[in-house]
Amino acid sequence: MVDSPSAPSGPPAPLIRGRVPLSRWLLRAAQLLALAAILVLAWRLLEQIGWRNLWLRLKGARVAWLTAAAAALIGRFFLLYLRWSLALGAAGFRPPWILGQASQLAAVLVNHLTPTARLLGGVLRARCVGRQLGEPFSQIYATVLVDQISQQVVLGAVTWLSLIAVAAWSGLESLAIGLGLGLALVVATLAIWRQTAKSDNARPLATLVGLRAERKGKRLGPLFAGGRELFRILRQSFSDIPLQARMAATGSLIFSLNVAAQWLIFESLGSPVRLAAVISTIALGLAAGLLTGTPGGAATTEAAMIGLYVSWGVDGVEATAGVLLYRGIHYLLVLILGLPCLVYCEAATGRGQRTRSELAEEAPPGNGTPPVESPPDSNG
């Protein structure tokens, strides 16, 4: 039935705005079930461990090996910004190193405190760098998306290969073959999608996102309003094969430092673990943390890693001690490095905001110069 011309054309009813999609409820239910299953399995494993023996193993760890593991984890944090700086440079943005590195470390801290699938950390990075440079939020956030997608692609590939290795090691040849064929199908699909994204067929999607800005209000309006520029940067970045290769290589090196840190920690305990077991456990443990959505993968990553090491034949006490040391050093470094960087990032953002306000007040009236914060869209 068509509405009459006299019908009011106001905003949609508030009930529509507050409605939660069924898919979101199903996702939350699946996450809770996975979390419960992992925690129950971990509790059963921990019940069989002598806590006094665990404390003695932790106390007996050699400091030199732990220091080397901490150095590997610290190096990983600097490589995180190196990968993002590649995306920033390709889009024409070159923030000061201290600002970019501080925003990266602050984002890592925020992601470990909020169960929002790294959403707030990415927003914090784009806000800090964008305001300091006087660039639109949507364009800086596009580089954040490029960085996050690159990270997920590398982690997804390593996780999938780890599943194939675990299935083959467990004697499940059919499952290993099926996973290998699935990986080949995903690679082919991504290749086709990339060729499609390079064409002009992706422009209607950018236009649709731009039109949604009017419905998003003050929270996400600036991001969606710059939808055309955002998609332009995304298409440009993913069409740059050398850029994607460099970012993937950096992501692989980041994962390798995670593996090296865990291997060094087992060496500090005097309990060497096979490198294949460490690689697969790190990959699957990180995937478990992302699946359940806990802040920084807390509890679920540790529980999954302990269970995986035990399945690889590692003693329960050794596996628990190695995982607790690895994750404990990780959390400690996140706090030590992230808190000062978060304070610095907020202070730098405030200074940049005040500087632009002063420049706007000093500008002569009627000169036709647009505000620095919201430059005109080149696509209209």
Secondary structure by P-SEA (a helix, b strand, c coil): cccccccccccccccccccccaaaaaaaaaaaaaaaaaaaaaaaaaaaccaaaaaaaaaaccaaaaaaaaaaaaaaaaaaaaaaaaaaaaacccccaaaaaaaaaaaaaaaacccccaaaaaaaaaaaaaaaacccaaaaaaaaaaaaaaaaaaaaaaaaaaaaaaaaaacaaaaaaaaaaaaaaaaaaaaaaaaaaacccaaaaaaaaaaacccccccaaaaaaaaaaaaaaaaaaaacaaaaaaaaaaaaaaaaaaaaaaaaaaaaacccccaaaaaaaaaaaaaaaaaaccccccaaaaaaaaaaaaaacccaaaaaaaaaaaaaaaaaaaaaccaaaaaaaaaaaaaaaaaaaaaaaacccccccccccccccccc
